Amino acid sequence: MEADQRRMITLRDEIRKLDYHYYVLDDPLISDTEYDRLMWELCQLEQKYPADVPPDSPTQRVGGKPREGFRTVKHSTALLSLENAFSFADLQEFDRRIRRVVPQASYLVELKIDGVSVAITYEEGILARAATRGDGINGEDVTANVRTIKSIPLRLHDPLKRLEVRGEIFMPKREFLRLNTEKEEKGERVFANPRNAAAGSLRQLDPAVTAGRALAAFVYDILLLEEYSLSSQEEMLLFLQEQGLPTNPLTKSCDTIQDVYEFCLEYEEKRHELPYEIDGMVVKLNPLAPRTQLGQTARSPRWAIAYKFAAEEKTTVLRGIELNVGRTGIITPTALLDPVQLAGTTVARASLHNFDLIKEKDIRIGDHVLVHKAGDIIPEIIRPLKEERTGQEQEQEILAPEECPVCHSQVVRLEGEVAYRCENINCPARLKESLVFFASRDAMDIEGLGPAVVNQLVDRGLVNDIADLYTLTMESLLELERMGPKSAQNLLDALEKSKQRPLHRLLTALGIRHIGAKTARALTQEITSMEQFFEMQADDYMAIPEVGPKMAESLVNFFAEPRNRQTILRLKELGLPMQEFNSGSSTAADLPWKGKTFVLTGTLASMTRKEASEKIEALGGKTSASVSKKTAYVVVGDEPGSKYDRAVALGVPILDEKHFLQLLQENGQ
Ligand code: IVH
């Protein structure tokens, strides 16, 4: 009895913490199945002691709490959730209850898309509002973000007075994979599954971030519709489709619960072939009229049920950890497992993503571990089964390496990132990528030095270090496949020419994290020779207005690595001047366009927009995307946009291409 009370308190605390991570941080700590298990245990106990259930118990709440930053909106109709069925017996029970009221019941079975539930309102046929489900009563206003989702029409086919639909926003498996790979390369935390990725993408305060993620949607219910009457779920989906809304075509109309179950089993098999994740099927009474009669419980309607698929999780043993160095220097740990069959394939390796995760989950070599596939694709360890430990498991924690497993250089970790990186630009694991970047247009712009040539140069041992590029000879180049004397000479000429690039280009070319072309330029306006970088401290960098703490930290780490310094000194010996000769010895304040902002609109005949910006920046000016009273000039090319009208309205000076070129020339560009 007392033990039960203690257990309930522990469970509530634990579930609150899990809820916070899941709903607010979009970063679940455990799998859904395990969460359900804890919730189930708490419900069982609370049923035993109903008088002791506090109003703030997690069982008394329907869904997530709206996160700060979004406006809260009250749904016009509550967004209910569904009861779950886990077996044929559960489905039969549901069918019996329905047939008591509707003896001739027929069902429409849909896929249960694993995404984020939203309500979208159209007024006079125009998308007016979109909100997340939230707790079912109040949600978050995510209109701006939903507008960026391409499959959701901003205008319906007919100017319906008012239509409110409910649907699911989801992230396709491929996009999930792409996004997590990108996040890993950037040293950021990955999303646990496509649903969290969809939620995280939708709940971005900046809609541009949402727009950059390929989200998709299906709608499946009408919450409110004026001046129309529909008679069945099937007809409703057809109507929604006719209005241009995305509906899922994979539905089946069934007259018996046996048929329903068979269709559920069919998709339990086929789920891995779908391009998006589903976590079950939704069985709905097809005719709409009897639904009101059946009514609802506190949180779910009696006319529908969710058939949930069994979670695909397996237990296996963690035998070891393999460290890999990626092309950007990130060191990722991979788990080596006893092979198991999981979601259609044999799994012997699992991604561990980063060392924080290993620590958080307390994973040790020798552990029995629970594995699943995130997004149906990426094998992952959910958690170790600590109860299975025998004491034989490696006592030591799995720690992040102090040196790169490939080149033994120092490993650094930047503030705010989960990744550990090898800092050596010449690390064999990174070298090819470093070279391609070094030669790229924004960097040293070495024509003819693309991935195909770089691959051969490294594989044949002709280049082991970036500086080796400048020791290449006609003879060595002729060893390469598809390299004749003419292209070899061109490459040698391009290399020679690249030696004359100003310091900011070299700085960009070194591929220092967070230091792009723009920052490099800002840096070299103050720090005009390479040697000075060797002496700089973080504070010195931060004194430059464009440089933030992340950039400063990254610069210090880069120049602290002896191998990087060595490469730079070799480059100098090989004839690279390492001076910023644009500004020469003059300071930035002397540059003629210092403090002037330019806006470009339309197409210029003589140069690309990027080239124009570079020229402006070389003279100390800045380019901006929008016109204000403070804009110095609006440069107008062919077919200008609305910026031109705005410039006229604000009385901002306008330059056509001819005058712009003239002005550049007068200033030596
Ligand atoms: S119908 C009142 N249909 O599953 C009926 N739900 O609890 C509302 N879901 O939160 C739900 N696919 O977000 C329905 N085809 C589908 C669905 C679906 C996914 C989600 C929905 C809801 C949860 C069920």
Residues whose N, C-alpha, C, O or C-beta is under 5 A from the ligand:
A	BS01	IVH	L80 S81 L82 E110 L111 K112 I113 S117 E168 Y220 V282 P301
